[in-house]
Amino acid sequence: MSASPARHKPAPRKRAAKPAAVPALGTPRKKTIAAGPTPDEPEIAVKPKRAPRKLKVKLPASELDRLQKIVVASLEDDKAEDVVALDLSGKAMFCDRMVIASGLADRQISAMAQHLAEKLRAEGMKRVPIEGANGSDWVLIDAGDIVIHLFKPEARAMYGLERMWGKDLDEVG
């Protein structure tokens, strides 16, 4: 075999010169912002910061006991079954008391929630939000330091809030 002539690298190709690149600003909104305000356009005023929210004041134990009695009495008047009141002070940040009760039908549970909200408003509570009152298995009423759960019996057994927040909670910790 004869030796082949030495191979050499081909000369690099010459590239066509590109015009000077102008940085793309993106969307029309970005272009407007980059351009800045026009002389006839007033500058946008910066909103002042809102004052920090006031800390929620916890109700004294005597007031909580009074409201809890009103809640339990209202539920018993509406024929709620298995009414259980749990003291969660020191265990939960969102409330100090939890009341759990059962109702047999959607209409009964909705009526219990409405009656309870009316009685709490009569006692001076301004906002008593009700979640799930449109015919679900679980209705929650947030009365501030007292949270009320109204269940159908099957849903109550499934979620097991008494087991979750009951006396066993003390033994675990």
C-alpha positions as CSV (number, residue, x, y, z in Angstrom):
1,M,0.0,0.0,0.0
2,S,1.3,3.3,-0.9
3,A,1.3,6.1,1.5
4,S,-1.5,8.5,0.9
5,P,-0.7,12.1,0.8
6,A,-1.0,13.9,4.1
7,R,-4.5,15.0,4.9
8,H,-5.1,18.5,5.8
9,K,-8.0,20.2,7.4
10,P,-10.3,22.1,5.1
11,A,-10.2,25.9,5.5
12,P,-12.9,27.3,7.8
13,R,-15.9,28.6,5.9
14,K,-16.5,32.3,5.9
15,R,-19.7,33.4,7.5
16,A,-21.8,36.2,6.3
17,A,-21.7,39.2,8.6
18,K,-25.0,39.7,10.5
19,P,-26.4,43.1,11.2
20,A,-25.9,44.3,14.7
21,A,-28.4,42.6,17.0
22,V,-31.0,44.7,18.7
23,P,-32.1,43.2,22.0
24,A,-35.7,42.1,21.8
25,L,-37.7,43.6,24.7
26,G,-40.5,41.1,24.4
27,T,-44.2,42.0,24.7
28,P,-45.7,45.4,24.0
29,R,-46.2,45.8,27.8
30,K,-42.5,45.3,28.4
31,K,-41.7,47.7,25.6
32,T,-44.0,50.4,27.1
33,I,-42.5,49.9,30.6
34,A,-38.9,50.1,29.2
35,A,-39.8,53.3,27.3
36,G,-40.9,55.0,30.6
37,P,-43.6,57.5,31.1
38,T,-44.4,60.0,28.4
39,P,-44.4,63.8,29.3
40,D,-48.2,64.1,29.2
41,E,-48.8,60.8,31.1
42,P,-48.9,61.1,35.0
43,E,-46.8,58.7,36.9
44,I,-48.5,56.0,38.8
45,A,-48.7,56.6,42.5
46,V,-47.4,53.7,44.8
47,K,-50.1,52.3,47.1
48,P,-49.3,52.9,50.7
49,K,-48.8,49.7,52.7
50,R,-51.8,48.4,54.7
51,A,-51.5,48.4,58.5
52,P,-50.7,45.0,59.9
53,R,-53.7,42.9,61.0
54,K,-54.6,43.0,64.6
55,L,-54.0,39.9,66.6
56,K,-57.1,37.9,67.4
57,V,-58.0,38.2,71.0
58,K,-58.9,34.9,72.7
59,L,-62.2,34.8,74.6
60,P,-62.0,34.2,78.3
61,A,-62.9,30.6,79.4
62,S,-66.2,31.8,81.0
63,E,-67.4,33.3,77.7
64,L,-66.3,30.2,75.8
65,D,-68.4,28.1,78.2
66,R,-71.4,30.3,77.7
67,L,-71.2,30.1,73.9
68,Q,-70.6,26.4,74.0
69,K,-73.8,25.9,76.1
70,I,-75.7,28.0,73.6
71,V,-74.3,25.8,70.7
72,V,-75.1,22.5,72.5
73,A,-78.6,23.7,73.5
74,S,-79.4,24.8,69.9
75,L,-78.2,21.5,68.5
76,E,-80.2,19.5,71.1
77,D,-83.3,21.6,70.3
78,D,-82.9,20.6,66.7
79,K,-82.7,16.9,67.6
80,A,-79.0,16.5,66.8
81,E,-77.6,13.1,67.8
82,D,-74.4,12.2,69.6
83,V,-73.4,15.8,70.5
84,V,-69.8,15.9,71.7
85,A,-67.9,18.9,72.9
86,L,-64.1,18.8,73.0
87,D,-61.7,21.3,74.7
88,L,-58.8,22.0,72.4
89,S,-57.2,24.8,74.3
90,G,-53.4,24.3,74.1
91,K,-53.8,21.6,71.5
92,A,-54.9,23.5,68.4
93,M,-54.1,27.0,67.1
94,F,-57.4,27.5,65.1
95,C,-59.9,27.1,67.9
96,D,-60.3,26.4,71.6
97,R,-63.4,24.3,71.5
98,M,-64.9,21.9,69.0
99,V,-68.5,20.6,68.9
100,I,-69.4,17.6,66.8
101,A,-72.9,16.4,66.2
102,S,-74.8,14.2,63.8
103,G,-78.0,14.7,61.8
104,L,-80.0,12.1,59.8
105,A,-80.8,14.1,56.7
106,D,-79.3,16.9,54.6
107,R,-82.2,19.2,55.4
108,Q,-81.9,18.6,59.1
109,I,-78.2,19.4,59.1
110,S,-78.8,22.5,57.0
111,A,-81.5,23.7,59.4
112,M,-79.3,23.0,62.4
113,A,-76.6,25.1,60.8
114,Q,-78.9,28.0,60.0
115,H,-80.5,28.0,63.5
116,L,-77.1,27.9,65.1
117,A,-75.8,30.8,63.0
118,E,-78.9,32.9,63.9
119,K,-78.5,32.2,67.7
120,L,-74.8,33.1,67.5
121,R,-75.5,36.3,65.7
122,A,-78.1,37.1,68.4
123,E,-75.4,36.7,70.9
124,G,-73.3,39.4,69.2
125,M,-71.1,37.4,66.8
126,K,-70.7,39.5,63.6
127,R,-69.6,36.8,61.2
128,V,-70.6,33.2,61.4
129,P,-69.4,31.5,58.1
130,I,-71.0,28.2,57.2
131,E,-69.3,25.8,54.8
132,G,-71.1,22.9,53.1
133,A,-74.7,23.9,53.9
134,N,-75.8,23.1,50.4
135,G,-76.7,19.5,51.1
136,S,-73.4,17.8,51.8
137,D,-72.5,15.1,54.4
138,W,-70.4,17.6,56.5
139,V,-71.2,21.1,57.5
140,L,-68.7,23.3,59.3
141,I,-69.6,26.4,61.2
142,D,-66.8,28.7,62.3
143,A,-67.7,30.6,65.4
144,G,-64.3,32.0,66.1
145,D,-62.9,30.1,69.1
146,I,-65.6,27.4,68.7
147,V,-65.8,25.3,65.6
148,I,-68.9,23.2,65.0
149,H,-69.0,20.1,62.8
150,L,-72.3,18.7,61.7
151,F,-72.2,15.2,60.0
152,K,-74.3,12.5,58.6
153,P,-73.5,9.4,60.7
154,E,-71.6,7.6,57.9
155,A,-69.4,10.6,57.3
156,R,-68.8,11.1,61.0
157,A,-67.6,7.5,61.3
158,M,-65.4,7.9,58.2
159,Y,-63.6,11.1,59.3
160,G,-63.3,10.2,63.0
161,L,-62.7,13.7,64.4
162,E,-63.4,12.5,68.0
163,R,-60.5,10.0,67.6
164,M,-58.3,12.7,66.1
165,W,-58.9,15.4,68.6
166,G,-60.2,13.5,71.6
167,K,-58.6,12.4,74.9
168,D,-56.1,10.1,73.0
169,L,-54.4,13.2,71.8
170,D,-53.0,13.8,75.3
171,E,-51.7,10.3,75.7
172,V,-49.7,10.4,72.4
173,G,-47.8,13.6,73.2
